[in-house]
């Protein structure tokens, strides 16, 4: 198993009080699975990805990552575990004055020594690897451009290229398509899925593009208010389930009862 969560609750990062981003959430993810996370804004998708990346510590429940309980080991061991996970936030943390080649090769920082990292800033250690990764997103001509000269969509794809040069066994990707047109969005998803398949790596991707999630991902996990509403093969997710998931809270009760009826018929889950 890549991930095992049992009744995990997590507070919102930096939020005052005891507001929970995740509420007694249970989820198992096998190595090599490809999962789309969907749900309305504030549902807990980003918090779940950060929890899986060891960036947020659960308040309660149990979490196992690649066979290890990350918060029951030392900081050094936890750092080594994080090196096997690649978290790609919606807005990639790319220094604006940095060259794209350096921004992409930063995906190898967990494997590099401090000396190699410093040397690569002065003269990129493996520019060919960065070029190859960028080429999969049609960005190879930006290899030596400055990051602040890129459009929003180009920055997102640059962040995905960083994932490709990493040595990660798990890709945790948060809204990678928000600045992309439909053609580039599909290309980006296909590249990520092909890379994950080639490595037998786990891919978990949060998406607002429900049509892409249903068309491209074999498993869909839907979140709302920090809880899992449904966890189904993409082919079994109905229009009624999607409508209920995104409907305003005041109108949701009857629709969620209907969704639960459909889920009872669908269990056991794959």
For each residue, the residues with C-beta under 8 A, 3 or more apart:
1: 4 28 29 30 31 64 67
2: 29 30 31 33 65 66 169 170 202
3: 27 28 29 52 63 64 65 202
4: 1 27 28 29 62 63 64
5: 8 25 26 27 28 51 61 62 63 64
6: 26 61 62
7: 24 25 26 60 61 62
8: 5 22 24 25 26 51 58 60 61 62 63
9: 20 22 23 24 25 58 59 60 61 226
10: 20 21 22 47 51 56 57 58 59 226
11: 15 18 19 20 21 56 59
12: 15 19 20 21 47
13: 21 47 50 56
14:
15: 11 12 19 21
16: 19
17:
18: 11
19: 11 12 15 16
20: 9 10 11 12 23 59 226
21: 10 11 12 13 15 44 47 56 226
22: 8 9 10 25 44 47 48 51 58 226 227
23: 9 20 225 226 227
24: 7 8 9 60 61 227
25: 5 7 8 9 22 44 48 61 226 227 228
26: 5 6 7 8 61 228
27: 3 4 5 221 228 231
28: 1 3 4 5
29: 1 2 3 4 33 35 202 204
30: 1 2 33 202
31: 1 2 169 200 202
32: 196 197 200 201 202
33: 2 29 30 202 203 218 219
34: 193 196 197 202 203 204 205 217 218 219
35: 29 203 204 205 217 219 220 221
36: 205 206 207 212 213 216 217 219 220 221 234
37: 45 48 49 204 205 206 207 221 222 223
38: 45 206 207 208 210 213 220 221 222 223 242 245
39: 43 44 45 222 223 224 229 245 246
40: 43 224 245 246
41:
42:
43: 39 40 223 224 225 226
44: 21 22 25 39 47 48 223 224 225 226 227
45: 37 38 39 48 49 174 206 223
46: 49 50 90 174 206
47: 10 12 13 21 22 44 50 51 56 226
48: 22 25 37 44 45 51 52 206 223
49: 37 45 46 52 53 87 172 173 174 204 206
50: 13 46 47 53 55 56 87
51: 5 8 10 22 47 48 54 55 56 58 63
52: 3 48 49 65 85 170 172 204
53: 49 50 82 85 87 172
54: 51 65 70 71 78 81 82 85
55: 50 51 87
56: 10 11 13 21 47 50 51
57: 10 71
58: 8 9 10 22 51 61 63 71
59: 9 10 11 20
60: 7 8 9 24
61: 5 6 7 8 9 24 25 26 58
62: 4 5 6 7 8 69
63: 3 4 5 8 51 58 69 70 71
64: 1 3 4 5 67 68 69
65: 2 3 52 54 68 69 70 81 85
66: 2 81 84 169 170
67: 1 64
68: 64 65 73 77 81
69: 62 63 64 65 72 73
70: 54 63 65 73 78 81
71: 54 57 58 63 78
72: 69
73: 68 69 70 77 78 81
74: 77 78
75: 78 79
76: 79 80
77: 68 73 74 80 81
78: 54 70 71 73 74 75 81 82
79: 75 76 82 83
80: 76 77 83 84
81: 54 65 66 68 70 73 77 78 84 85
82: 53 54 78 79 85 110
83: 79 80 110 111 167 168
84: 66 80 81 167 168 169 170
85: 52 53 54 65 81 82 168 169 170 172
86: 107 163 166 168 170 171 172
87: 49 50 53 55 172 174
88: 92 159 160 162 163 171 172 173 174 176
89: 92 93 159 174
90: 46 156 174 175 176 178
91: 155
92: 88 89 103 155 156 158 159 162
93: 89
94: 98 103 147 155 158 159
95: 98 103 147
96: 146 147 148
97: 146 147 148
98: 94 95 102 103 146 147
99: 102 103 124 143 144 145 146 147
100: 103 104 130 134 139 142 143 144 145 146 147 150 158
101: 104 105 124 127 130 131 143 144
102: 98 99 105 106 120 121 124
103: 92 94 95 98 99 100 106 147 158 162
104: 100 101 107 130 133 134 158 161 162 165
105: 101 102 108 120 124 125 126 127 129 130 162 165
106: 102 103 109 162
107: 86 104 161 162 163 164 165 166
108: 105 111 112 125 126 165 166 167
109: 106 112 117
110: 82 83 166 167
111: 83 108 167
112: 108 109 116 117 120 125
113: 116 117
114: 117 118
115: 118 119
116: 112 113 119 120 125
117: 109 112 113 114 120 121
118: 114 115 121 122
119: 115 116 122 123 125
120: 102 105 112 116 117 123 124 125
121: 102 117 118
122: 118 119
123: 119 120
124: 99 101 102 105 120 127 130
125: 105 108 112 116 119 120
126: 105 108 129 130 165
127: 101 105 124 130 131 143
128: 131 132
129: 105 126 132 133 165
130: 100 101 104 105 124 126 127 133 134 143 161 165
131: 101 127 128 134 135 140 143
132: 128 129 135 136
133: 104 129 130 136 137 161 162 164 165
134: 100 104 130 131 137 139 140 142 143 157 158 161
135: 131 132 138 139 140
136: 132 133 161 164 191
137: 133 134 157 158 160 161 187 188 191
138: 135 187
139: 100 134 135 142 154 157 158 161
140: 131 134 135 143
141:
142: 100 134 139 145 150 154 158
143: 99 100 101 127 130 131 134 140
144: 99 100 101
145: 99 100 142 149 150
146: 96 97 98 99 100 149 150
147: 94 95 96 97 98 99 100 103 150 155 158
148: 96 97
149: 145 146
150: 100 142 145 146 147 154 155 158
151: 154 155 179
152: 155 156 179
153: 156 157 179 180 181 184
154: 139 142 150 151 157 158
155: 91 92 94 147 150 151 152 158 159 179
156: 90 92 152 153 159 160 176 177 178 179 180 188
157: 134 137 139 153 154 160 161 180 184 188
158: 92 94 100 103 104 134 137 139 142 147 150 154 155 161 162
159: 88 89 92 94 155 156 162 163 176
160: 88 137 156 157 163 164 173 176 188 191 192
161: 104 107 130 133 134 136 137 139 157 158 164 165
162: 88 92 103 104 105 106 107 133 158 159 165 166
163: 86 88 107 159 160 166 168 171 173 192 195
164: 107 133 136 160 161 191 195
165: 104 105 107 108 126 129 130 133 161 162
166: 86 107 108 110 162 163
167: 83 84 108 110 111
168: 83 84 85 86 163 171 201
169: 2 31 66 84 85 199 201 202
170: 2 52 66 84 85 86 201 202 203 204
171: 86 88 163 168 192 195 196 201 202 203 204 205
172: 49 52 53 85 86 87 88 204
173: 49 88 160 163 176 192 203 204 205 206
174: 45 46 49 87 88 89 90 205 206
175: 90 178 206 207 208
176: 88 90 156 159 160 173 180 188 189 192 205
177: 156 180 185 188 189 207 208 209 212
178: 90 156 175 208
179: 151 152 153 155 156
180: 153 156 157 176 177 184 185 188
181: 153 184 185
182: 185 186
183: 186 187
184: 153 157 180 181 187 188
185: 177 180 181 182 188 189 209 212
186: 182 183 189 190 212 216
187: 137 138 183 184 190 191
188: 137 156 157 160 176 177 180 184 185 191 192
189: 176 177 185 186 192 193 205 212 216
190: 186 187 193 194 216
191: 136 137 160 164 187 188 194 195
192: 160 163 171 173 176 188 189 195 196 203 205
193: 34 189 190 196 197 203 216
194: 190 191 197 198
195: 163 164 171 191 192 198 199 201
196: 32 34 171 192 193 199 200 201 202 203
197: 32 34 193 194 200
198: 194 195
199: 169 195 196
200: 31 32 196 197
201: 32 168 169 170 171 195 196
202: 2 3 29 30 31 32 33 34 169 170 171 196
203: 33 34 35 170 171 173 192 193 196
204: 29 34 35 37 49 52 170 171 172 173
205: 34 35 36 37 171 173 174 176 189 192 217
206: 36 37 38 45 46 48 49 173 174 175
207: 36 37 38 175 177 210 212 213
208: 38 175 177 178
209: 177 185 212 213
210: 38 207 213 214 242
211: 214 215
212: 36 177 185 186 189 207 209 215 216
213: 36 38 207 209 210 216 217 220 234
214: 210 211 217 220 234 237
215: 211 212 234
216: 36 186 189 190 193 212 213 234
217: 34 35 36 205 213 214 220 234
218: 33 34 233 234
219: 33 34 35 36 231 232 233 234 270
220: 35 36 38 213 214 217 230 231 232 233 234 237
221: 27 35 36 37 38 228 230 231
222: 37 38 39 228 229 230 231 237 241 245
223: 37 38 39 43 44 45 48 226 227 228 229
224: 39 40 43 44 227 229 245
225: 23 43 44
226: 9 10 20 21 22 23 25 43 44 47 223
227: 22 23 24 25 44 223 224
228: 25 26 27 221 222 223 231
229: 39 222 223 224 241 244 245 256 259
230: 220 221 222 237 241 245 259 263
231: 27 219 220 221 222 228 269
232: 219 220 236 237 263 266 269
233: 218 219 220 236 237 269 270
234: 36 213 214 215 216 217 218 219 220 237
235:
236: 232 233 266
237: 214 220 222 230 232 233 234 241 242
238: 241 242 262
239: 242 243
240: 243 244 255 258 259 262
241: 222 229 230 237 238 244 245 259 262
242: 38 210 237 238 239 245 246
243: 239 240 246 247 255
244: 229 240 241 247 252 255 256 258 259
245: 38 39 40 222 224 229 230 241 242 259
246: 39 40 242 243
247: 243 244 251 252 255
248: 251 252
249: 252
250:
251: 247 248 254 255
252: 244 247 248 249 255 256
253: 256 257
254: 251 257 258
255: 240 243 244 247 251 252 258 259
256: 229 244 252 253 259 260
257: 253 254 260 261
258: 240 244 254 255 261 262
259: 229 230 240 241 244 245 255 256 262 263
260: 256 257 263 264
261: 257 258 264 265
262: 238 240 241 258 259 265 266
263: 230 232 259 260 266 267
264: 260 261 267
265: 261 262
266: 232 236 262 263 269
267: 263 264
268:
269: 231 232 233 266
270: 219 233
